[in-house]
Amino acid sequence: MLAMAMGLCARDDSSGPEFTPRAQQAMALARRIAIHRQKTAVESDDLLAGVCALRAGLAFDALSQCRIPPSTILADLGASDGWQQPAPQNNLAYDDSLKILLALAVRESKGTKSDYTGTDHMLIAMFDPRVKKARDYFKNRGVTLREIEIKLSEIRKKSDQQAEALPSAIHQ
């Protein structure tokens, strides 16, 4: 599981669910944003910015329905522009709290019996006390884990309903 948390995504049944392509994109964007912000390591707030920069996915949709739109999160974190430019080859390491966040996201996906770890699992893991920067961002703005869980549940339910309606629409 630690290898998973460090961004290695090779499937190994003992390591748990692998990251979705969108989650991998969020991690890559987090690294680019950290480089743009001239950091020495990729941190949890960089991953939060990476999730927002994707402009797609369950986590983005849940954040869009909260009090703080993703564009505001990007601006607050100093990642609203400039990071889109090609970044120099700089393979910044993940800091310890981001490694913990990713390991928690994998644990969350296992708990929900998911085959993959997605941005939604990452978002939930951002509220753990060991994930200081992302958690503090939400805490300082009054966004709670419960609020995020409700939004994710509503989005999943709507998605499931749309998927169930699809076969009947095809047969009509």
C-alpha positions in Angstrom: 0.0 0.0 0.0 2.9 2.4 0.7 4.0 2.0 -2.9 0.5 3.0 -4.0 0.7 6.1 -1.7 3.9 7.1 -3.3 2.3 7.3 -6.7 3.2 3.9 -8.1 0.1 2.5 -9.7 1.0 -1.0 -10.8 -1.8 -3.4 -9.8 -0.9 -5.9 -7.1 -3.7 -7.7 -5.4 -2.0 -7.4 -2.0 -1.6 -3.6 -2.4 -5.3 -2.8 -2.9 -7.1 -0.7 -5.5 -5.1 1.2 -8.0 -5.7 4.8 -8.7 -8.2 5.8 -11.5 -6.8 7.7 -14.5 -8.5 10.9 -13.1 -6.8 10.4 -9.7 -3.5 9.9 -11.5 -4.1 13.1 -13.4 -4.8 14.9 -10.2 -1.5 13.7 -8.7 0.3 14.8 -11.8 -1.3 18.2 -11.7 -0.5 18.5 -8.0 3.2 18.0 -8.8 3.0 20.7 -11.6 1.3 23.1 -9.2 3.9 22.4 -6.5 6.6 23.2 -9.0 4.9 26.4 -10.0 4.5 27.4 -6.4 8.3 26.7 -6.0 7.8 24.1 -3.2 10.3 21.5 -2.2 7.7 18.7 -2.0 4.2 18.0 -3.2 1.8 18.6 -0.3 -1.9 17.8 0.4 -3.0 21.3 -0.6 -1.3 20.8 -4.0 -3.4 17.7 -4.4 -6.5 19.7 -3.5 -5.6 22.2 -6.2 -4.9 19.3 -8.6 -8.4 17.9 -8.0 -9.9 21.4 -8.6 -7.8 22.0 -11.7 -9.1 18.8 -13.3 -12.6 20.4 -13.6 -14.1 16.9 -13.7 -14.8 13.9 -11.4 -16.7 13.2 -8.3 -14.5 15.3 -6.0 -14.7 18.3 -8.3 -18.5 17.9 -8.6 -18.8 17.7 -4.8 -16.6 20.7 -4.3 -18.6 22.6 -6.9 -21.8 22.1 -4.8 -20.1 23.4 -1.6 -19.8 26.9 -0.4 -16.4 27.3 -2.0 -16.2 26.8 -5.7 -13.1 25.1 -7.1 -12.0 28.3 -8.9 -11.9 30.0 -5.5 -9.9 27.1 -4.0 -7.4 27.4 -6.8 -7.1 31.2 -6.3 -6.8 30.8 -2.5 -4.0 28.3 -3.0 -2.1 30.4 -5.5 -2.8 27.9 -8.3 -5.3 29.7 -10.5 -2.8 30.4 -13.3 0.7 29.9 -14.5 0.9 26.2 -13.6 -0.5 25.2 -17.0 2.7 26.2 -18.7 5.1 23.3 -19.3 6.9 22.6 -16.1 10.7 21.9 -16.0 11.5 18.2 -15.4 11.5 18.2 -11.6 10.3 15.1 -9.9 9.3 16.5 -6.6 8.7 14.0 -3.9 5.5 13.7 -1.9 5.7 15.0 1.7 4.7 12.6 4.5 1.2 14.0 4.9 0.4 13.5 1.2 1.7 9.9 1.4 -0.6 9.4 4.4 -3.5 11.0 2.5 -3.0 8.7 -0.5 -2.8 5.6 1.8 -6.0 6.7 3.6 -7.7 7.2 0.2 -6.7 3.6 -0.7 -8.1 2.4 2.6 -11.3 4.4 1.9 -11.8 2.8 -1.5 -11.2 -0.7 0.0 -13.9 0.2 2.7 -16.4 1.0 0.0 -15.4 -2.2 -1.9 -14.2 -0.1 -4.9 -11.9 -1.6 -7.4 -10.1 1.7 -7.9 -9.1 4.7 -5.7 -10.6 7.9 -7.1 -10.6 11.6 -6.5 -13.6 11.1 -4.2 -11.6 8.9 -1.9 -8.8 11.4 -1.9 -11.2 14.2 -1.0 -12.6 12.3 2.0 -9.0 11.5 3.1 -8.2 15.2 3.1 -10.2 15.6 6.3 -8.0 13.3 8.4 -6.1 15.2 11.1 -2.8 13.9 9.8 -3.4 15.7 6.5 -2.9 19.2 7.9 -2.8 21.6 5.0 -5.8 20.4 3.1 -7.8 19.7 6.3 -7.0 23.2 7.6 -8.0 24.8 4.3 -11.5 23.2 4.7 -11.7 23.8 8.4 -10.8 27.5 8.0 -13.6 27.9 5.5 -16.3 26.0 7.4 -16.5 23.0 5.1 -17.0 19.7 6.9 -16.4 16.1 6.1 -20.1 15.5 6.6 -21.0 18.1 4.0 -18.6 16.5 1.5 -19.9 13.0 2.2 -23.5 14.2 1.7 -22.6 15.8 -1.6 -20.7 12.7 -2.8 -23.6 10.5 -1.8 -26.1 12.7 -3.7 -23.9 12.7 -6.8 -23.4 8.9 -6.7 -27.1 8.3 -6.2 -28.0 10.5 -9.2 -25.3 8.8 -11.3 -26.7 5.4 -10.3 -30.2 6.5 -11.2 -29.0 7.7 -14.6 -27.2 4.5 -15.3 -30.3 2.4 -14.4 -32.4 4.5 -16.7 -30.0 4.1 -19.6 -30.9 0.4 -20.5 -34.7 1.2 -20.5 -34.1 4.2 -22.8 -32.1 2.1 -25.2 -34.9 -0.5 -25.5 -37.6 2.1 -26.3 
